[in-house]
Amino acid sequence: MNRREFFGLAGGSLVALTAPMQIARAQDWPQRPVKFIVPLGAGSALDIAARLIADRLSSIWHKPVVVENRPGADAIVGISAVVSAHDDHVLLFGGSTLFNPQPFMHKNLPYDARRDLVPVAGITVVSVSIAASQSLDVNSVASLVELIRKEPGKLNWGAIAPIDDLVFSAFLRKEGLSMPRVPYRDPVSALNDLSEGRIDVTLAALALTLPRVQTGKVKLLALTNPKRSPIVPDIPTVAEAGYPSLGYDPVNGLFGPSNLTAHVRRKISVDLQTIASDPSLEARLKPTGQVVRFLPTAELVASIDAERAKLSEIAKLLGGRPGTVTETGRARIEQNSSA
């Protein structure tokens, strides 16, 4: 036997030995408590979903699943905590709408989400509303566009999430509409101002908007999601309203660090699918404006890639390139959206 054949056989034997070890490790996982990092605050729709799912997974895994809130800096604080831990028992509970916009809004991120985060599976979708103040004489996206054209620069809008900034700014730019943006640090302040008529339009999670709709101070124009929500079945999607460029679909699920093995990913995905099939989860999530939708790893990856492609086009439309539509340049987005 020559040297090459020897090492070839040795390499094959090593692979043969390693594969069962990895499978055994996946079967043994978790060996200790698991931590879900949620990059939003306690009480948010994401936090509620994380806690419901953590409770169910702890029963399956026979290990505690702890939820830790690490909000701040457009989710950079929470995602950094997952990446820096480099621990397959520390997972991110969130979605690509948190990390996909970051390269377009911030320079010098402490991680590369493509390299440092591993998608596992999606389990919930957040319904996102486009809402207007009750004092505004509009009842649809089309009537809003007509009013903005009639009175350029008079109406304003507010949003919190970076993806809202980018999507709505690009929409205004594409339609040639002038509508100044009012910056907010938290969605509750924006919705309070919307209720009082201090701003005219906002994009926000349906769970936050709906109580104000029920008091008659805010009206829903459309949802950004591709499907109508069973919570508000009469409200059209932006595609149905004739403005598909406003569409995006925030899928939340689990992401792991780069050292999360394929076998462990598969185990977690299977367990999430089991949880998603329980109708009681849908009932518990309904008040938070979320619906259950299980996405296996491949579908979640495809969704993330499609969203990244859309955001790249948006950045080009706004005059920026990846990494140039930065935090210090949010005013630049505002200029572009009202040009």
C-alpha positions in Angstrom: 0.0 0.0 0.0 1.4 3.4 -1.0 1.4 6.5 1.2 -1.6 8.1 -0.6 -3.7 5.0 -0.3 -2.8 4.7 3.4 -3.8 8.3 4.2 -6.9 7.9 2.0 -8.0 4.9 4.1 -7.1 6.6 7.3 -9.1 9.7 6.3 -12.1 7.6 5.4 -11.9 5.7 8.7 -11.8 9.1 10.6 -14.9 10.3 8.8 -16.6 7.0 9.5 -15.7 7.3 13.2 -16.6 11.0 13.4 -20.1 10.8 11.9 -21.5 8.4 14.6 -19.9 10.6 17.2 -21.7 13.7 15.8 -25.0 11.8 15.7 -24.5 10.7 19.3 -23.7 14.3 20.3 -26.9 15.5 18.7 -28.9 12.8 20.5 -27.3 13.8 23.8 -27.8 17.5 23.1 -28.6 19.5 25.2 -26.3 18.4 27.9 -27.1 21.5 30.0 -29.5 24.4 30.2 -30.1 26.2 26.9 -30.3 30.0 26.6 -32.4 31.9 24.1 -31.1 35.5 23.5 -33.9 37.8 22.5 -32.6 41.1 21.1 -35.8 43.0 22.0 -37.2 43.9 25.4 -39.4 41.9 27.7 -43.1 42.0 26.8 -42.5 42.4 23.1 -44.2 40.0 20.7 -40.8 38.3 20.0 -40.2 37.9 23.7 -43.6 36.3 24.3 -43.1 33.9 21.5 -39.6 33.0 22.7 -41.0 32.2 26.2 -43.9 30.1 25.0 -41.6 28.1 22.7 -38.8 27.8 25.4 -41.3 26.4 27.8 -42.4 23.7 25.3 -38.9 22.8 24.3 -37.8 22.4 27.9 -40.4 19.7 28.2 -39.0 17.9 25.1 -35.4 18.4 26.0 -35.7 17.7 29.7 -33.4 20.7 30.3 -34.2 24.3 31.3 -34.5 26.7 28.4 -33.9 30.3 29.7 -34.9 33.4 27.9 -32.6 36.4 28.3 -33.5 39.8 26.9 -30.6 41.8 25.4 -32.2 44.8 23.6 -30.3 47.7 22.1 -28.6 49.2 19.1 -30.9 47.8 16.4 -30.4 44.2 17.8 -26.6 44.4 17.6 -26.3 43.9 21.4 -28.3 40.7 21.4 -26.8 39.2 18.3 -23.3 40.0 19.5 -24.0 38.1 22.7 -24.9 34.9 20.7 -21.9 35.2 18.4 -19.3 36.0 21.1 -20.5 33.1 23.3 -19.7 30.6 20.5 -21.7 28.1 22.5 -24.1 25.6 20.9 -26.3 26.0 24.0 -26.7 29.8 23.4 -29.2 30.5 20.5 -30.7 33.6 19.0 -34.5 33.8 19.0 -35.3 36.4 16.3 -35.5 36.9 12.6 -33.6 38.1 9.6 -35.4 41.4 9.6 -33.3 42.2 12.6 -29.8 41.4 11.1 -30.3 41.7 7.4 -30.7 45.5 7.4 -27.7 46.1 9.7 -25.0 46.2 7.1 -26.9 49.0 5.3 -27.4 51.0 8.5 -24.2 50.5 10.4 -20.5 50.5 9.7 -18.0 48.2 11.5 -20.5 45.6 12.8 -18.8 43.3 15.3 -19.9 40.2 13.4 -20.9 39.0 9.9 -24.4 37.4 10.1 -23.8 35.3 7.0 -20.7 33.8 8.5 -21.4 33.9 12.3 -25.1 32.9 12.5 -26.5 29.5 11.4 -30.2 29.4 10.5 -32.0 26.5 12.2 -35.8 26.9 11.5 -38.6 29.5 11.5 -41.7 29.1 13.6 -43.7 32.3 13.8 -44.5 35.3 11.5 -45.2 38.8 12.8 -48.0 40.7 11.1 -46.8 44.2 10.3 -49.3 47.0 9.8 -49.2 50.3 7.9 -51.4 52.5 10.0 -52.7 56.1 9.8 -54.0 58.6 12.3 -57.8 58.6 12.5 -57.7 62.3 11.7 -56.2 61.6 8.3 -58.7 61.4 5.5 -57.4 58.2 4.0 -58.6 54.6 4.1 -56.1 52.8 1.9 -52.6 52.9 0.7 -53.8 54.3 -2.6 -55.7 57.2 -1.0 -52.6 57.9 1.2 -50.4 58.1 -1.9 -52.9 60.4 -3.5 -53.0 62.7 -0.5 -49.2 62.8 -0.3 -49.0 63.8 -4.0 -51.6 66.5 -3.4 -49.8 68.0 -0.4 -46.1 67.2 -0.8 -44.1 67.6 2.4 -47.1 68.2 4.6 -47.6 64.7 6.0 -45.0 62.8 8.0 -44.3 59.3 9.1 -42.5 57.4 11.9 -40.9 54.0 12.2 -38.5 52.2 14.5 -37.2 49.1 13.0 -34.4 49.5 10.4 -36.2 47.4 7.9 -39.2 49.7 8.2 -36.9 52.7 7.5 -35.5 51.1 4.4 -38.7 49.7 2.9 -40.8 52.8 3.4 -38.1 55.2 2.4 -37.5 53.3 -0.8 -41.3 53.2 -1.5 -41.5 57.0 -1.2 -38.4 57.4 -3.4 -39.8 55.1 -6.0 -43.2 56.8 -6.1 -41.6 60.3 -6.1 -43.3 61.3 -2.9 -42.2 63.9 -0.4 -43.0 62.8 3.2 -40.6 63.7 6.1 -39.6 61.0 8.5 -39.8 61.6 12.3 -37.2 59.5 14.2 -38.3 57.4 17.2 -36.4 55.2 19.6 -39.3 53.0 20.6 -42.6 52.0 18.8 -44.8 52.9 21.8 -43.9 56.6 21.5 -44.5 56.6 17.7 -47.9 55.0 18.1 -48.9 57.4 20.9 -48.0 60.3 18.6 -50.0 58.6 15.8 -53.0 58.2 18.1 -52.8 61.9 19.0 -52.3 63.0 15.4 -48.8 64.3 15.9 -47.6 62.0 13.1 -49.7 60.8 10.2 -48.4 57.3 9.3 -46.3 54.6 10.9 -45.2 51.0 10.3 -45.4 48.8 13.4 -46.2 45.3 14.6 -50.0 44.6 14.4 -50.0 43.7 18.1 -49.0 47.2 19.0 -51.3 48.9 16.6 -54.5 46.9 17.2 -55.3 48.3 20.7 -55.2 51.8 19.3 -57.4 50.7 16.4 -59.9 49.3 18.8 -60.1 52.7 20.6 -60.8 54.4 17.3 -57.7 56.6 17.2 -55.8 54.7 14.5 -56.9 53.0 11.3 -55.2 50.1 9.5 -54.4 50.6 5.8 -52.6 47.3 4.9 -50.3 44.6 6.1 -46.8 44.2 4.7 -47.1 40.4 4.8 -47.9 38.3 1.7 -50.9 36.7 3.3 -53.8 38.3 5.2 -53.8 37.9 8.9 -56.6 35.8 10.5 -56.5 38.4 13.3 -57.7 41.2 10.9 -59.0 39.3 7.8 -60.6 42.3 6.2 -57.3 44.2 6.0 -55.5 43.8 2.6 -51.9 43.0 2.0 -49.8 45.7 0.4 -49.6 43.5 -2.7 -53.4 43.4 -2.9 -53.4 47.1 -2.4 -51.2 47.5 -5.5 -47.9 48.3 -3.8 -45.9 45.1 -3.5 -42.6 47.0 -3.0 -43.9 47.7 0.6 -44.0 44.0 1.3 -41.9 42.0 3.7 -42.6 39.1 6.0 -40.8 38.9 9.4 -40.2 35.3 10.1 -38.9 34.5 13.6 -37.1 31.4 14.7 -33.9 30.0 16.0 -30.4 30.7 14.9 -27.2 29.3 16.3 -23.5 30.1 16.4 -21.2 28.9 13.6 -20.1 25.9 15.6 -23.7 24.5 15.7 -23.5 21.1 14.0 -25.8 20.0 11.2 -27.1 17.1 13.4 -28.0 19.4 16.3 -29.7 21.8 13.8 -31.8 18.9 12.5 -32.8 17.9 16.0 -33.9 21.4 17.0 -35.7 21.8 13.7 -37.7 18.5 14.2 -38.6 19.6 17.7 -39.8 23.0 16.5 -41.9 21.4 13.9 -43.5 19.3 16.6 -44.3 22.4 18.6 -45.7 24.2 15.6 -48.2 21.4 15.0 -49.8 22.1 18.4 -52.9 24.3 17.8 -52.7 25.7 21.3 -49.5 27.6 20.3 -51.4 29.5 17.6 -54.1 30.5 20.1 -51.6 31.8 22.6 -49.7 33.8 19.9 -52.8 35.3 18.3 -53.1 38.3 20.8 -49.4 39.2 19.9 -50.2 39.6 16.2 -48.2 36.5 15.3 -49.2 33.3 13.3 -47.4 30.0 13.5 -45.6 29.1 10.3 -42.9 26.4 10.5 -40.0 26.9 8.0 -37.4 24.1 7.8 -33.8 25.2 7.5 -33.7 25.3 3.6 -36.9 27.4 3.4 -35.6 29.8 6.1 -32.3 30.2 4.3 -34.2 30.9 1.0 -36.3 33.5 2.8 -33.2 35.2 4.3 -31.5 35.3 0.9 -34.6 36.8 -0.9 -34.8 39.5 1.8 -31.1 40.3 1.5 -31.5 40.7 -2.3 -34.4 43.1 -1.8 -32.5 45.2 0.7 -29.5 45.4 -1.6 -31.8 46.9 -4.3 -33.4 49.3 -1.8 -29.9 50.5 -0.7 -29.0 51.2 -4.4 -32.3 53.1 -4.9 -31.6 55.2 -1.8 -28.1 56.1 -3.2 -26.2 53.9 -0.9 -24.2 50.7 -1.2 -23.9 48.0 1.5 -22.3 49.6 4.5 -22.9 53.1 3.4 -26.5 53.7 4.5 -25.2 54.0 8.1 -26.5 55.1 11.5 -25.0 58.5 11.0 -26.7 58.6 7.6 -30.2 58.0 8.7 -30.8 61.7 7.9 -29.7 60.8 4.4 -32.5 58.2 4.2 -34.9 60.9 5.3 -33.6 63.2 2.6 -34.0 60.5 0.0 -37.5 59.6 1.1 -38.7 63.1 0.9 -36.9 64.1 -2.3 
